[in-house]
């Protein structure tokens, strides 16, 4: 099979595209002919060896899979009778930036009727993180105000839609004027975090009250603004710390204002399955749609990494294994 892989850690130039051995599924796995995958920040950390991520080399990145089942493990056949060879699926697996990959049967699902392979490949990692954060951790309710930090990210673009589907009003931060219209199309009120005081703007938009929920994955640079944006009794939930992990907290305000702080953690496969089933229901119903910024062939995966590093995208960057590429689809 062809795959994108690293043999040494470094910049985007460390990525190679070439032949690698086909993976072998375990008894509880499925083997998938990958049609499309997508990129996320973990791919950068794995390539660099940064953020405490040190992979055994050579390493094939990617977790999000959209494709067709080639083989079903011996135990998985009886445990998941709804899966069949040849079936189009979306999955959370490993080594997804390749023509063939494996995934646990527990984390393999029928392709939503509203999605093709390209759109489905954008769903798993970003979508399940946003869903778990907002629905399970923050427990969003209709009528609440939600602040989504970095609305142009994969998590952010899903977060806006999930909150809107729940009947929430959404405010979001973006870092470029070109992202204002895209955020507005998803139903959010955008704030330029480079040019505006986020907390002051949030307070102005909410009549001085603040928001009920903040969804963040940026970390330290946005922590103070997020904390000050919360209404009394508000909930802050984080799905990552892409720009820094150390921040100060005013424990007195946490106590007196009755604030809640949550992290999504690292769910086990059983919890991930429940999260994905909930998310995929929203996708199948048309309430949430993956936002795809660009579609690149596998041979251009290094350019996708560069887009991620420059934050010059809105939504997700998808990699096609059949070398089909297209213009931005936002």
N, C-alpha and C positions, 0 to 999 in steps of 0.2 A: 504494500500500500504506500501511497504518498502521504507525507505528514510534514508539519512544521515542527521543528524541534531545536533544542539547544544542546551543544556539547560543552560549551564554556559559558560562564556568566558574563553579562555585559549589556551594552546598548542594543537597540533594534537590529544592528548589523550582526549580532550574535545569532540571530534566527536563521536557520537553514531550512530549505524545503527539498525533500528528496525521499528515497525509499527507506522504510522502516519495517520491521517484522509485524505481521498482523497480531493483534492482541488475542488472548484466549479467554473466553468467558468462564467464570466459575459456575457452580451448580445453581446459584441464586441470581445469576446475571443474565442479561441478554446481550447479544452481539448485534451491532447496528451499522448498516451502511449509512454513513453520515452524508447528508445532502448540504447541511449548513450548520454553522456554529456561530458563537459570538465571543467578543472580547470583554474582559473586565479587568479591574485593577490588579487582581491576583496574578494575572498573566504577566504584568509588568514586574511585580515583586518576585515572581518565580524566575523570570529572566535575569533580573539584576542580582538576586540573592539578598534583597533588602527586606525591611520590615519583619525580620526574623524568619523569612521563608527561604529555606535551603533545600532544594530538591536534589534527589539523586540523579546524576547525569549519566547518559543523555535523557532528556525530559521532553515530553510532548504536552503542551499546555491545553487548556480549554476544559470547561465543565458542562457547557450548554450544548445539547445535541438535538437536532431535528433530522430524521431520516427514516429508514425502513429496517424492520427487524430481519436479520439474517439467520439467527440461531437463538434458541431459548434453552437455558440451563436445565438440567434434569430436575432439580427441586422446584425451579420457577414454573415449570409447565403446569404442575398441579396447584401450586399456590396462587397463580395468576392466570386462570383459564381465559380471561378476556384478551390476553396477548397472543398474537399469532404471527408466524413467519410471513414476511411480506407486508405486514401492517405498517402504515405511516405513524410515527410516534414522535413525541418530544420527551426528553429525558435529562436528568441530572446525572452525569457520569464522569468519566476521566479520559484524558487523551483525546479530547473532542476535536482538536485541530488536525484531523487526519481523515482519510477516506473510510476507515473502519474504527469503531470505538466500542467500549463496553460500558454498561450501566447496570446498577442493581435493578432487578425486575420491579422491586418495590417503588422505585423512582422513575418508572417508565410508564407513559400515559398515551392514550390515543391522541393523535393530532387534533386540536380543536377545529371544528368545522369552519370557523371564521378565519383560519390562518393557513397560509402556505408554509413551505419549509423555511423560507427566509424570515417571515414574521415569527414563527414558532421558536426559531433559534434564539430570538431575543428575550424569551420569556423567563427561563428557569431561575438563574441566580439573582438577577435584579428584581424580578417580579416577586419571587417568594420572600426576599428580604423586606421589601416594602409592605407586602401583605402581612407578614408576621408582625412587623413593627407596629403597624397601624391597627390592624384588626385584633390581634391576640394580645399584644403588649399594652398599647395605648388605649385600646377598647373604644375607638372612635364611635361617636353617636351622631345621628342626624341633627343638624342645626349648630354643630360646633364649628369653631374656627381652627384651622390647621395651618401651620407654617411648615413648608417643605423647603429645606435648605438644598441649594443646588438643583433646581428643577430641571436643568438640562441634562443631568446625569441619567443613567439607566434607572437607578433606584428612584431618583426624583421624578422622572417622567411617569413611572408606574405609580409612585406615591400620590401624585396629583390626581390621577384618574381613580385610584382606589378610594381616596377620600371623597372625591366628587360623587362616586357611585354610592357612597354611604350617606349622601345628603349633607356633606360638610361644605363650608366655604373655605377656599384654599388661597393662601398667599404664598408666594415662592420667591426665592432669591435666584438671580441669574447674573452672569458676569460679563455679558456683552449685549449691546443694543439689538443685534440680530436675533437674539434668543427671546426678546420680549414678545414678539408676535406669536412665536411657537408656543410659549408658555400660556399666552392668552387663549390660543386655540384650544388648549387642553382644559380651559376653564379656570385658570389661576390668575390672581392679581400679581404681576411681577414687580420686584424691587431690584434695582441694580446695586449689588452689595459693594461695588467699588466706588460708587458715586453718592450713595445715600446712607444715612444712618439707619440700619435695618430696624433696630428696636424702636426708634422714634417713629419711623414710618409705619411699623406694625401697630403701635399704639394709636397713631392717627387714624388708621384704617379700621380700628376696632373701638373707636370712641373712648380711647384711653384704657380699655380693659385688658388688652393682650389676648393671646391665643390660648385655646384649651390644650393644644398638642403641638409639639415641635418634632419633626422627623429630620434627623441629621445623619450624615455619614462623613462629613468633612473633618470634624474634630476641633482641635484647639483654636484655629483662626476664627471660627464662628461661635465658639462656646459662649462668650460674654453676651453677644447679641441674642443668641437663642435663649439664654437664661433670663435676660431682661425682657424678652418678648412674651414670656409666659404669664398668663393670668393666674390669680390665686387659685390653688387647686389644680393647676395645669400639670401636664405630663410631658416629659422629655424622653425621647427614645432614640437610641443610636444603633446604626447598623454597620458602623466602621469609623475609622480615623485616618482617612486617606491623606490629610494634610498636617497631622500632628496629634499626639495623644496626651500631652500634659496640659492640664488646665487647673485654675483655682476655683474653688467653690465657696460661697458664703453660706455656711451651715446654718447660721441664724435665720436667713431668709428661707432656706429649705424647710426649716422647722416651722417658722411662724406663718409662712404662706401656704403650707400644706402641699408642697410640690412633690412630684414623683419622678424618679430617674430610672430608666429602663435600658437594658441592652438585649439585643435579640439572641445573643449567645451562639452556640454551635449546635443546632438541633440534631438529634439522632435521626436515622432514616425513617422511623415510624412517624415522628413528628413532621419531618419534611414532607412525607406523603400526605398528611392531613392538610398541611399548608398549601401544597401544590393543588390538591383537589379543590380547595376553596378558591384559589386564584383562577384555576382553569374554568371554573363555573362562571366567573365574571367575564373571562375572555370569550367563552362559548356563547354567553348571552349578549355579547356586544357592548358590555358596559366598560370594558377595559381593552385597549388595543395596543400591542407593542409599537413603540416609536422607533423606526429604523432610520438612522442618519445616513448611512452609506453601506453599500454592498461591495465587498472586495473579493477577488479570487484568492485562493490560498497562496499563490505565488507573490501576492502583495501584502501579506500579513504584517510585514515590518512597517509598512505605511500606516496600517491600522494602529499599531503600537504608538507610532509618532502622533497620530490624532489624539489618542488617549492622553499621552503625556502633555500635549499642548492644550487639552480641554477644548479643542476646536470641533465640537460635535454637540448634537442635541439628541438624546436617546441612546441607541445602541449601534455599535459597528458590527456588522455581520460578515462572516467569512463563508464563501461558497466553495465547496469542494469540486464542483464541476466547472470551475473557472468562469462562472457566470457572474458578471459584475454590473452594477447599475449606478445611476445618479442618486443623490440623496433623496430619501423617500419621506422626509419629515412633512 
